[in-house]
Amino acid sequence: MAFDLPYLLCFLVLALLPCSTMAQNISLGLSLTAKKDENSSWPSPSGEFAFGFQQIVEDGFLLAIWFDNIPENTIVWSANRDRLVPQGSKVELTSDGQFVLNDTKGNQIWSTNSSSAGVSYAAMLDTGNFVLANRNSTYLWESFDHPTDTMLPTQRLNQAGILYARYTETNYSTGRFMFSLQPDGNLVFYTTHFPQNSPNSAYWSSQSDAHNKEIGFQLFFNQSGNIYLTTENGTMLNTIAPANNIVAIQEFYQRATLDHDGVLRHYIYPKSNSTGGGSWSTASFIPENICLRIVEDKGGGACGFNSLCEFADELPTCQCPPGYSFIDPDDKLKGCKQDFVPQSCDAGDAPAPEDDFHFEVRQHTNMPLHDYELFQPVSEDWCRQSCLEDCFCAVAIFNDGQQCWKKRLPFSNGMIDSSVPAKALFKIRKGNSTLKGANSKKKHDSTLIIVGSVLLSSMGILNIILALVIYVVISQMHSRRTVAVQHFQGMNLKYFTYEELKEATDEFKEELGRGASATVYKGVLACDRGKCVAVKILYPKVGESDLEFNAEVRAIGRTNHRNLVQLLGYCNEGQHRVLVYEFMSNGSLASFLFGEARPNWFQRRQIALGVSKGLLYLHEECSSQIVHCDIKPQNILLDDSFTARISDFGLAKLLRLDQTRTITGIRGTKGYVAPEWFKNSPITPKVDVYSFGILLLEIICCRKKFDEEVEDEDQIILADWAYDCYKQKKLHLLLDRNDEEMEDIKMMEKYVMIAMWCIQEDPSLRPTMKETIQTLEGIVEVSIPPDPSS
């Protein structure tokens, strides 16, 4: 039989095409349903990949893509990682070209959000890419353009593309790490502690080792196993993860996954073992040692708060210091908790610290940042004794044979590595006085009480009656006392029981912050339609009576100003003294001012004005004059509209209207404290003016009052540097090339001058808050300030 040559050639070409080009089309109207113990998927032509439902937990399914030729069924993409669906949920390519996932109630959980116009079919390709296409096989949507935590060979990541790590090895929801190919062409790895899914602290960058000045346009994972950046014309810039040491790469399945620990790993799996007996192995990974890379100004570091990270066998290992244990052994990145009763700060009749505490030493260990005191040059013995006598000190870092860095809980950025020249001195309680032991003692005491009660009851009916009478009398006395403190006349304050607040905070589960006087938790009031509140648990004060606490609550309760955080209620029950405030959704000014997304110049000016108006109200306009004593960015909160609201004035020093001066112990935070505190001089509202001046400089410059990391030592102390820049007419140096402030340099100069007046060493030279507001608003001109320290 004779064959026409063109037809013969065409036949041969088609016969030689790889199977992956012959995708099995999924027609309009087809669907998949999530079912237990049943395969509910659409495979690729070769069977290497499948698209469908994977059961993750009991009655929890993930719509995903996975390697289907290996026993592990490794998931490489998912549609609903943060919202699993129950059995019976369905994904459907509708007759009008929409591709949607609905739960059993018909609620739409996910969709491709692509234009349905022209969609003719879907297909699971042998590359691991799931696509929606038109009749001409043009892809209108593809999973490769919407990665989760994994890239596959032939996949590209465009500028602004992001990969999010999963939360844990078995929890596929959005986790604590991400990487992004930024618009400037730089591939950057970030932590994502707060808020979730947004960059927090950068810990690796492609530009840190790159010498090429061209920017990256795409991140490409080729079939040879190389992951590299390319320019817009496709030229290779620099290789992120080379595959030079892999022989016969075509014999392996490959994937590049940003794992839950923040490391990007290039995995390979031998195809010859796809039926069983094989496993994924690591071909390369970045960064080289994540334990040393993650050093966060805010956040728990590589392993979470109160933990230590050690890199061994190409893996970061999280461990707890002596005397600590994991909060969640199944999720070690949540950090560690203290297992012993901490050192008390009450003077009382407590034994000497050396009788109760000793130190466990860990060599080559450090916890950069978050220290509250540094002493140098000192000996290790001096460092130990200083930490031992300091009830706030939980661990001391002894570095370079002469530096003693003291840290309180929670500490972060814990790392162990042979390259670290420091040692950590962990202060732990001697013997068995652990929290577990304390709880056991309570249970033992409870058992004794029960046994005693039984013995007493056996003494006869008279004793029972007597006990009942005593119980009734005590209950009535307690009831009268409770009613007496439930309401303050003329104030709209609610009295909460301690049990109510435990329930509202889910037993104090979500901590918002802590300080020297209190810990704050987020709560939800079921009695007020789910309203969010901030619940502040006050630490016991030595000698403070109910009358003193109630007087303080009355003073706070009478305050009412848009620039103050509003007190909603309180609890005074036994040893529990709690204040309940309205919840501020945008957190503190500190996180806003010193974070990645800094506020613009207009916002910062409004915040400064808001703080000044709040202080004026406390000093001159409320019924009881209040000197805050601790104005700093951490105590300025921001509401939904980013209005500044002063917090923590409830713990301030209350002054009567006829009392213009008072002398007390030093209060406040280092760097914001006015000089008169250290001179034993009378304290007036001018101490708040001084703190406001330091805060105003931080607001102007978007940097902290003290920064050791700057290259020029003249710039370490912000107040000194700002005055030098002002005198030398070089204020532009303070702005860090911010065009917005440069265009408004005159206004910025005025704000610097106001700050200089506020931080004058002589309190009499400082303006009042009323005068400060008048200058901020332009009502009064600002005169040339003298040197603050003259």
C-alpha positions in Angstrom: 0.0 0.0 0.0 1.4 3.4 -1.0 1.6 6.3 1.6 1.5 9.9 0.8 4.8 11.3 2.2 3.3 14.4 3.9 0.7 12.3 5.7 3.4 9.8 6.8 5.6 12.6 8.2 2.6 14.0 10.1 1.8 10.6 11.5 5.4 10.1 12.7 5.5 13.6 14.4 2.3 12.9 16.3 3.5 9.5 17.4 6.7 11.0 18.8 4.9 13.8 20.8 5.3 13.3 24.6 2.2 12.1 26.4 2.0 15.3 28.4 0.8 17.2 25.4 -2.2 15.0 25.1 -4.1 16.4 28.1 -7.4 14.7 29.0 -9.9 17.6 28.7 -12.5 18.1 31.5 -15.7 19.2 29.8 -18.1 21.9 30.9 -20.6 20.6 33.5 -18.3 18.1 35.1 -17.7 18.1 38.8 -15.9 16.3 41.7 -17.3 15.6 45.1 -15.3 15.3 48.3 -15.8 11.7 49.7 -14.0 9.8 52.5 -12.0 6.8 51.4 -12.7 7.3 47.8 -10.5 8.6 45.0 -12.1 11.9 43.8 -9.7 13.4 41.3 -8.8 14.1 37.7 -5.4 12.7 36.8 -2.9 14.1 34.3 -2.3 12.0 31.1 0.7 10.1 32.5 -0.7 9.8 36.0 2.1 11.8 37.6 -0.2 14.4 39.0 -3.8 14.6 40.0 -6.3 17.4 40.8 -9.1 16.8 43.3 -9.9 16.4 47.0 -7.5 15.2 49.7 -8.8 14.4 53.2 -6.6 16.3 55.7 -8.5 15.9 58.9 -11.7 14.2 60.0 -14.4 15.7 57.7 -11.9 18.3 56.4 -10.9 18.3 52.7 -8.5 20.2 50.6 -9.0 20.9 46.9 -5.4 20.3 45.7 -2.9 19.1 43.2 -0.5 16.4 44.2 2.1 13.9 42.9 0.0 10.9 42.2 2.6 8.4 41.2 4.3 8.1 44.6 2.9 6.7 47.8 3.2 10.0 49.7 0.8 11.9 47.4 2.8 15.1 48.1 0.5 18.2 47.8 2.0 21.0 45.6 -0.9 23.4 45.3 -4.3 24.0 47.1 -7.3 26.2 46.6 -8.7 26.4 50.1 -5.7 26.1 52.4 -7.2 28.4 55.0 -10.7 27.0 54.9 -11.1 23.2 54.6 -14.5 21.9 53.3 -16.6 19.0 54.7 -17.5 15.7 52.9 -20.0 16.3 50.2 -18.5 19.6 49.0 -18.2 20.0 45.3 -16.0 21.6 42.7 -17.6 22.2 39.3 -16.7 23.5 35.9 -20.1 25.0 35.2 -21.8 25.1 31.8 -21.1 28.9 31.6 -17.4 28.4 32.2 -17.1 29.2 35.9 -14.9 27.0 38.0 -16.1 27.1 41.7 -15.8 25.2 44.9 -19.0 25.1 47.1 -19.5 23.5 50.5 -22.5 21.3 51.3 -24.7 24.3 52.0 -24.0 25.8 48.6 -21.7 28.5 50.0 -18.9 29.5 47.5 -15.6 28.8 49.2 -13.2 29.4 46.3 -13.3 30.2 42.5 -10.8 31.0 39.8 -12.3 34.5 39.4 -11.5 34.3 35.7 -13.7 35.6 33.0 -16.0 32.7 32.0 -16.2 34.1 28.4 -14.5 31.6 26.1 -13.7 28.8 28.7 -14.2 25.5 26.8 -12.5 23.0 29.1 -10.1 22.3 32.0 -7.1 20.0 32.0 -4.6 18.6 34.5 -1.3 18.7 32.7 1.8 16.4 33.3 3.8 19.5 34.4 1.6 19.8 37.5 -0.3 22.8 36.1 -4.1 22.8 36.1 -5.5 25.1 33.4 -8.7 26.5 32.1 -8.6 27.0 28.3 -10.6 28.2 25.3 -11.2 26.3 22.0 -7.8 27.4 20.7 -6.1 25.9 23.8 -5.1 29.3 25.1 -4.9 29.3 28.8 -7.3 31.7 30.5 -6.4 30.6 34.0 -3.6 28.3 35.4 -2.6 27.2 38.8 1.1 28.0 38.0 0.1 31.7 38.2 -1.4 31.2 41.7 1.2 29.2 43.7 0.8 28.3 47.4 4.0 27.0 48.9 5.6 25.1 46.0 7.1 25.6 42.6 7.5 22.9 39.9 9.8 22.6 36.9 8.8 24.9 34.1 7.0 27.2 36.5 7.7 30.9 36.7 7.1 33.5 39.4 6.5 37.0 38.1 7.2 40.2 39.9 4.9 40.7 42.9 4.4 36.9 43.0 4.4 35.4 46.5 4.8 31.9 48.1 3.5 31.4 51.6 4.8 28.5 53.7 2.2 26.2 55.3 1.6 26.6 59.1 3.1 23.2 60.1 4.1 20.0 58.3 0.5 18.7 58.5 -1.4 22.0 58.6 -1.6 23.5 55.1 -3.1 26.9 56.1 -1.0 30.1 55.6 2.0 30.0 57.8 4.7 32.2 59.4 6.9 32.7 56.4 6.7 34.0 52.8 8.9 35.0 49.9 8.1 37.5 47.2 9.7 38.7 43.9 9.4 42.4 44.6 8.7 45.1 42.0 12.4 46.1 42.4 13.4 42.7 41.1 14.7 41.5 44.5 13.6 38.1 45.8 13.1 38.5 49.6 12.2 36.1 52.3 10.0 37.5 55.2 8.5 36.4 58.5 4.7 37.1 58.7 3.9 37.2 62.4 1.7 40.3 62.4 -0.5 40.9 60.6 -0.7 37.5 59.0 0.2 37.3 55.3 2.0 40.6 55.2 5.8 41.1 55.3 7.3 41.6 58.7 11.1 41.0 59.1 13.2 40.2 56.0 15.8 37.4 56.6 17.2 36.6 53.2 17.5 38.6 49.9 18.8 37.6 46.5 20.5 41.0 46.2 22.6 40.4 49.3 25.0 38.2 47.2 24.2 39.5 43.7 26.7 41.5 41.7 24.6 42.1 38.7 22.9 45.5 38.6 20.0 44.4 36.4 16.7 43.6 38.2 14.9 40.3 38.3 11.8 40.1 36.1 11.0 36.4 36.8 12.0 33.6 39.0 12.2 30.4 36.9 12.5 26.8 37.9 13.7 24.9 34.8 13.6 21.2 34.0 17.3 20.8 34.7 16.6 21.6 38.4 18.0 25.2 38.5 16.1 28.0 40.1 17.2 31.4 39.0 16.2 35.0 38.3 15.9 36.2 34.7 15.7 39.7 33.2 12.7 40.8 31.1 14.4 39.5 27.9 15.0 36.1 29.5 18.7 36.5 30.4 19.8 34.6 33.5 20.9 37.0 36.3 21.9 34.8 39.3 21.1 31.3 40.4 19.1 31.0 43.6 19.3 27.2 43.9 21.7 25.4 41.6 21.4 21.7 40.6 25.0 21.1 39.6 25.4 18.0 41.9 22.4 16.1 40.6 23.2 13.4 38.1 20.5 12.4 35.6 18.0 14.9 36.9 15.4 13.6 34.4 15.2 10.5 36.6 13.7 12.4 39.5 10.5 14.1 40.4 11.3 17.7 41.6 9.7 20.4 43.6 10.8 23.6 45.4 8.9 24.2 48.6 9.0 27.0 51.1 8.6 24.8 54.2 6.9 25.6 57.4 10.2 26.5 59.1 11.0 29.2 56.6 13.5 27.4 54.5 13.2 27.0 50.7 14.2 23.5 49.8 14.7 21.9 46.4 13.5 18.3 46.8 14.0 15.3 44.5 12.4 11.9 44.4 13.7 9.0 42.3 11.1 7.9 39.7 12.4 4.4 39.9 11.1 4.1 43.5 7.7 5.7 42.7 5.9 2.4 43.6 7.3 2.4 47.1 10.5 2.5 49.2 11.6 6.0 48.1 11.5 9.3 49.8 12.1 13.0 49.1 15.7 14.2 49.6 17.0 17.7 49.7 19.2 18.8 46.7 19.7 22.4 48.0 18.2 24.9 50.4 18.3 28.6 51.3 19.1 30.3 53.6 22.1 28.3 54.7 21.4 28.7 58.5 18.0 30.2 59.2 18.7 30.2 63.0 21.3 33.0 62.4 19.3 34.7 59.7 16.1 35.6 61.6 16.8 38.4 64.1 13.6 40.3 64.6 13.0 43.6 66.3 9.4 42.4 66.9 8.7 38.7 66.8 9.9 35.4 68.2 12.8 34.7 65.9 13.2 31.4 64.1 11.7 29.2 66.8 9.3 31.5 68.7 9.5 33.2 72.1 11.7 31.8 74.9 13.2 29.1 72.6 16.5 28.3 71.0 17.2 27.4 67.4 20.1 25.2 66.4 21.0 24.2 62.9 22.1 20.6 62.4 22.0 18.0 59.6 20.6 20.7 57.2 17.6 21.3 59.5 16.8 23.9 62.1 15.9 22.3 65.5 13.8 24.2 68.0 14.6 23.5 71.7 13.6 24.9 75.1 16.1 26.3 77.6 16.5 24.5 80.9 13.5 25.0 83.1 11.2 25.6 80.1 9.0 23.4 77.9 7.1 23.7 74.6 3.8 25.5 74.6 2.6 23.1 72.0 4.9 20.0 71.3 3.1 19.5 67.9 3.9 23.1 66.9 7.3 24.0 68.3 7.4 27.3 66.5 5.0 28.6 69.1 7.9 28.8 71.6 8.4 27.8 75.2 6.9 28.5 78.6 8.5 28.8 82.0 7.9 25.6 84.1 9.0 27.1 87.5 7.6 29.7 89.7 9.3 33.0 88.7 11.2 35.2 91.1 8.9 37.5 93.1 9.5 41.2 93.1 7.8 41.6 96.5 10.3 42.5 99.2 8.4 41.0 102.1 10.2 38.2 103.9 11.3 36.4 100.7 14.6 34.4 101.1 17.7 35.6 99.4 17.7 34.9 95.7 20.8 32.7 95.8 18.8 30.3 98.1 16.1 29.8 95.6 17.8 30.2 92.2 20.8 29.1 90.3 22.1 29.4 86.7 22.2 26.9 83.9 24.8 27.8 81.2 24.5 27.2 77.5 27.7 27.9 75.5 27.6 29.5 72.0 24.1 30.9 72.7 22.7 34.4 72.1 19.4 36.2 71.9 20.1 39.4 70.0 18.0 42.5 70.7 15.3 42.9 73.4 17.7 43.4 76.3 16.9 46.0 78.9 20.3 46.6 80.4 23.9 46.4 79.4 26.9 46.5 81.7 30.5 46.6 80.6 33.3 45.9 81.3 32.2 43.3 84.0 33.1 39.8 85.0 30.9 36.8 84.6 30.5 36.5 88.3 29.3 40.1 88.5 26.9 39.4 85.7 25.4 36.4 87.5 25.0 38.3 90.7 23.4 41.2 89.0 20.8 39.0 87.3 20.3 37.0 90.5 19.3 40.2 92.4 17.1 41.5 89.6 13.6 40.0 89.8 13.0 41.0 86.2 16.1 39.2 84.8 15.3 35.8 83.3 18.5 35.3 81.4 21.8 37.1 81.0 24.0 37.0 78.0 27.7 37.2 78.8 29.6 38.2 75.6 33.2 38.9 74.7 34.4 38.2 78.2 33.2 41.6 79.5 29.6 42.4 78.3 26.5 41.5 80.4 23.2 41.9 78.6 20.1 41.3 80.9 16.8 40.1 79.4 13.3 39.7 80.8 10.5 37.4 79.5 9.7 36.8 76.8 13.0 36.7 75.1 13.4 36.2 71.4 15.8 35.4 68.6 17.4 32.6 70.6 20.1 30.8 68.7 22.9 28.2 69.3 25.8 28.0 66.9 29.6 27.4 67.2 30.2 30.8 65.6 28.4 32.6 68.5 31.0 34.0 71.0 28.5 34.4 73.8 27.1 32.2 76.6 23.6 32.3 78.0 23.0 32.2 81.8 19.5 31.0 82.4 18.2 31.8 85.9 16.0 28.9 87.1 14.6 27.8 90.4 16.3 25.2 92.5 14.7 21.9 93.5 11.2 20.9 92.5 9.5 24.3 92.8 8.0 24.1 89.4 4.6 25.3 88.2 3.7 21.6 88.0 4.8 21.1 91.5 2.9 24.1 92.7 -0.2 22.7 91.0 0.4 19.3 92.6 0.6 21.1 96.0 -2.7 22.8 95.4 -4.3 19.5 94.5 -2.7 18.0 97.7 -4.1 20.8 99.8 -7.5 20.3 98.2 -7.4 16.7 99.1 -6.6 17.5 102.7 -9.5 19.9 102.8 -11.9 17.3 101.5 -10.6 14.7 104.0 -10.9 17.3 106.8 -14.5 18.1 105.7 -15.5 14.4 105.8 -14.0 14.0 109.3 -15.8 17.1 110.6 -19.1 16.0 109.1 -18.8 12.7 111.0 -18.8 14.6 114.3 -22.5 15.0 114.1 -25.5 17.0 113.0 -24.6 19.9 115.2 -21.4 20.6 113.4 -23.2 20.5 110.1 -25.7 23.1 111.2 -22.9 25.2 112.6 -21.0 25.0 109.4 -24.1 26.0 107.4 -24.7 29.0 109.7 -21.1 30.2 109.2 -21.4 29.7 105.4 -24.6 31.8 105.2 -23.1 34.6 107.3 -19.9 34.7 105.2 -21.9 34.5 101.9 -24.0 37.5 103.0 -20.9 39.5 104.0 -19.3 38.7 100.7 -22.4 39.5 98.8 -22.7 42.9 100.5 -19.0 43.6 99.7 -19.6 42.7 96.0 -22.6 44.9 95.6 -20.7 47.8 97.3 -18.0 47.8 94.6 -20.1 47.0 91.6 -21.0 50.6 90.8 -19.5 54.0 91.1 -22.1 56.8 91.2 -22.1 59.0 88.1 -19.9 56.7 86.0 -20.9 54.2 83.3 -18.5 51.5 84.4 -19.4 47.8 84.4 -18.2 45.5 87.2 -17.0 42.1 85.9 -16.4 39.0 87.9 -13.1 37.2 87.4 -14.9 34.2 85.9 -16.6 36.5 83.3 -13.2 37.8 82.2 -11.7 34.3 82.1 -14.5 33.3 79.8 -14.2 36.5 77.7 -10.5 35.9 77.1 -10.8 32.1 76.6 -8.8 31.7 79.9 -6.4 34.5 78.9 -5.3 32.9 75.7 -4.4 35.7 73.4 -1.8 38.1 74.9 -1.6 41.6 73.4 1.3 42.8 75.4 2.9 43.0 78.8 4.8 45.5 80.9 6.3 46.0 84.3 2.9 46.5 85.9 0.4 44.4 83.9 -0.3 41.9 81.2 -3.0 42.7 78.5 -5.2 40.1 76.8 -7.7 40.3 74.0 -11.3 39.4 75.0 -14.7 39.2 73.5 -17.8 40.2 75.6 -20.6 37.8 74.9 -22.9 40.1 76.9 -22.2 42.9 74.5 -22.8 41.3 71.1 -19.2 40.0 70.7 -17.5 43.4 71.4 -13.7 43.1 71.5 -12.0 44.5 74.6 -8.5 44.7 76.1 -8.3 43.0 79.5 -5.4 44.3 81.7 -4.4 42.1 84.6 -2.6 44.2 87.1 0.3 42.7 89.0 -0.2 42.9 92.8 1.2 46.1 94.4 2.7 45.8 97.8 0.5 47.4 100.4 -2.1 48.7 98.0 -5.5 48.6 99.6 -9.0 48.3 98.0 -9.6 52.0 98.8 -6.5 53.0 96.8 -7.4 50.8 93.8 -11.0 52.0 93.8 -9.9 55.7 94.0 -7.7 55.0 91.0 -10.6 53.4 89.1 -12.9 56.4 89.9 -10.3 58.8 88.5 -9.9 56.8 85.3 -13.6 56.2 85.0 -14.3 60.0 85.0 -12.0 60.6 82.0 -13.6 60.9 78.6 -11.6 62.2 75.6 -11.3 61.1 72.0 -7.5 60.8 72.5 -7.7 58.5 75.5 -8.4 54.8 75.6 -11.8 54.4 77.3 -12.1 52.4 80.5 -15.2 50.2 80.2 -15.2 48.3 83.4 -13.1 46.6 86.1 -12.8 43.7 88.5 -11.6 43.8 92.1 -12.0 40.2 93.4 -9.6 39.0 96.0 -6.1 39.2 94.6 -7.5 39.9 91.1 -7.5 43.5 90.0 -8.4 44.0 86.4 -9.2 46.9 84.1 -11.2 46.4 81.0 -10.6 48.8 78.1 -11.9 49.3 74.6 -9.9 47.3 72.0 -7.6 49.3 69.6 -7.5 47.4 66.3 -4.4 49.0 64.9 -2.1 48.2 67.8 0.5 50.5 69.2 2.3 53.5 67.6 5.6 51.7 68.1 4.6 48.9 65.7 3.2 51.4 63.2 6.1 53.9 63.4 9.1 51.5 63.4 7.6 48.8 61.2 7.8 48.1 57.4 4.8 50.2 56.4 5.6 53.6 58.0 2.8 56.2 58.3 3.0 59.2 56.0 3.9 62.7 57.1 0.3 63.9 57.4 -0.7 60.9 59.5 2.3 61.4 61.8 1.4 65.1 62.3 -2.1 64.1 63.2 -0.9 61.5 65.7 1.4 64.0 67.4 -1.4 66.5 67.7 -3.8 63.8 69.1 -1.3 62.8 71.8 -0.7 66.4 72.8 -4.5 67.0 73.1 -4.9 63.8 75.2 -2.1 65.0 77.6 -3.7 68.5 77.9 -6.9 66.8 79.0 -5.1 64.8 81.6 -3.1 67.7 82.9 -5.7 70.5 82.9 -9.2 69.4 81.9 -10.3 66.2 83.8 -11.6 66.3 87.4 -8.4 64.8 88.9 -5.2 66.0 87.4 -3.2 63.1 86.1 0.5 63.0 85.3 1.0 60.0 83.0 4.7 59.5 83.8 5.3 57.0 81.0 4.6 58.5 77.6 6.2 56.4 74.8 5.2 54.8 71.5 4.1 51.6 73.2 1.6 53.4 75.3 0.0 55.2 72.3 -2.6 53.0 70.6 -4.3 53.6 67.3 -8.0 53.0 66.7 -9.8 52.0 63.4 -9.2 55.4 61.9 -5.6 55.6 63.2 -6.5 58.3 65.8 -4.0 58.4 68.6 -5.3 57.2 72.0 -3.2 57.4 75.1 -3.2 54.2 77.3 -1.8 53.2 80.7 -2.7 56.5 82.3 -4.6 54.3 84.8 -1.3 53.4 86.4 -0.1 57.0 86.5 0.4 59.3 89.5 -2.8 61.0 90.4 -2.5 64.6 91.6 -5.2 66.6 93.3 -6.1 69.9 91.7 -4.5 71.9 94.5 -1.3 69.8 94.5 1.0 71.2 91.8 4.1 69.3 92.8 4.9 65.9 94.2 8.0 63.8 94.9 7.9 60.1 94.4 10.2 57.2 93.2 11.5 57.1 89.6 8.8 56.1 87.1 8.7 55.7 83.4 10.9 54.2 80.6 14.6 54.8 80.1 15.1 57.5 77.5 11.8 59.1 78.0 12.3 60.0 81.6 12.8 63.7 82.5 16.0 64.7 84.2 14.2 65.8 87.4 13.4 62.2 88.2 17.1 61.6 88.8 17.7 64.8 90.8 15.0 64.0 93.4 13.3 67.2 92.3 9.6 67.9 92.6 7.6 66.1 89.8 5.1 68.2 87.8 3.2 67.7 84.6 6.3 68.9 82.9 7.7 65.4 83.0 5.1 64.4 80.5 6.1 67.4 78.3 9.7 66.1 78.3 8.5 62.5 77.3 6.3 64.0 74.6 9.3 65.9 73.2 11.3 62.6 72.8 8.2 61.0 71.3 7.7 63.9 68.8 11.3 63.4 67.5 10.6 59.7 67.0 7.4 60.6 65.1 9.2 63.1 62.9 12.1 60.8 62.0 10.4 57.4 62.2 13.3 56.0 64.2 13.9 55.1 67.8 15.3 57.5 70.4 18.4 55.2 70.7 19.8 53.2 67.8 23.2 51.5 68.2 23.0 50.0 64.7 23.7 53.3 62.9 27.1 53.7 61.3 27.8 57.2 62.6 28.1 57.2 66.4 27.0 60.8 66.5 23.5 59.6 65.4 23.0 57.0 68.1 21.1 59.3 70.4 18.2 60.9 68.4 17.8 64.0 70.5 21.5 65.0 70.3 21.6 64.2 66.6 18.4 66.1 65.8 19.7 69.2 67.6 23.0 69.1 65.8 21.2 68.8 62.4 19.0 71.8 63.4 21.9 74.0 64.4 23.9 73.0 61.3 20.8 73.5 59.0 21.0 69.9 57.8 17.6 68.7 58.8 17.3 66.8 55.6 19.7 64.2 57.1 16.9 63.2 59.5 14.5 62.4 56.8 16.1 59.3 55.2 15.4 60.6 51.7 11.6 60.9 52.3 10.3 63.1 49.5 7.1 64.0 51.4 8.9 65.6 54.3 11.5 67.2 52.0 8.6 69.1 50.3 7.4 70.3 53.7 10.8 70.9 55.3 9.7 74.2 57.0 6.9 72.4 58.8 9.3 69.7 59.8 11.8 72.3 61.1 9.0 73.8 63.2 8.2 70.4 64.7 11.9 69.8 65.6 12.0 73.2 67.3 8.9 72.4 69.3 10.5 69.1 70.4 13.7 70.9 71.5 11.7 73.2 73.7 9.9 70.2 75.2 13.1 68.4 76.2 14.8 71.3 77.9 16.7 70.1 81.0 15.2 72.9 83.1 11.5 72.2 83.5 10.7 75.9 83.8 11.8 76.4 80.2 9.5 73.7 78.8 6.1 74.8 77.5 2.9 73.5 79.0 0.8 71.1 76.8 -1.6 73.9 76.0 1.3 76.0 74.7 2.7 73.0 72.8 -0.7 72.5 71.0 -0.8 76.2 70.1 2.6 75.9 68.4 1.7 72.6 66.7 -1.5 74.2 65.3 0.3 77.3 64.2 -1.6 79.7 66.5 1.7 80.7 68.2 5.1 81.1 66.5 8.0 79.0 67.7 11.0 80.8 68.9 14.6 79.6 68.5 15.2 76.9 71.2 18.4 76.8 73.2 20.5 73.6 73.5 18.3 71.3 75.6 21.3 70.2 77.8 22.8 73.7 78.3 
